[in-house]
Amino acid sequence: MTQKKVRLLSYSLMLVVVGAVVVTAIKKIGKSTNPAAETAIVGHIARQANELTGEGGAARGKPATGSMTSPSARSPGLSNPFPNVPRSRAGLSLADDPFGAQSVEEQHWLDRRGYPNARQWETYSQLPDGLLQVAADSGDSVAKTMLDARGLPSRNATDKLLLSAANGDDFALSLLSARLASLPGEQNLIDAYAVARVSEIRGNTSAAVGREAMFAQSLTPDQRMKGEADAMKLVSTLNALYEKKYGVKYRVDARPFSIENKGI
């Protein structure tokens, strides 16, 4: 086997493991205490997102590089309650990254797209809701996204994550798709696939590698077709929300994908 194939296989396995970690975390922190909440997500998720369009008309701000600002660049409302938890990957090791960064460029992408670094992931996953809310209120968007995800699968939590995704938060899409994939029912399966595809379409070039690991069963061709159609609708809606808020079109920010050419 060539070195290129070995590297691709290793990268694929790493992404599958990362996907499994996300699913496990969502099952751990995102279980609803209200049985009725399990039926809160009704119909196509794209139709739900369309109903959010009116909420995206806030005063126009200055967009980041075609995406969201990094968590460390957010204006804090309160003092940082966790000063020892860095809000970016600057200076952090690639080996410890919970979301598989293979280069400094990919670290920057993960920061821009709202993914927690190793310290944030370890610390915030163990915090009770109250302390996580304090971190979110201080301006840490990663804490806010993780807190919002704990409310899944409620409609309110779904709406919050979709609004974050409209601003470029790919981590919000990852959490939402993983939670939907863990729920019973055909529509949840289709919705989970659609949200995962939105992540890929909006720049997460490695999303497809580990996507199938989320599903307990494979989608049928018909289910995939419905998921693809819903993904197109959802992408259009999120891009419209972004343009309405910032006054410019959303620009895809592709995740760096590094493969060593040596020995090929």
Helices and strands as residue ranges (DSSP letters): H 3-29, G 35-39, H 45-50, G 53-56, G 71-73, H 104-112, H 118-125, H 129-137, H 141-149, H 155-166, H 170-181, H 186-201, H 207-211, G 212-214, H 221-246
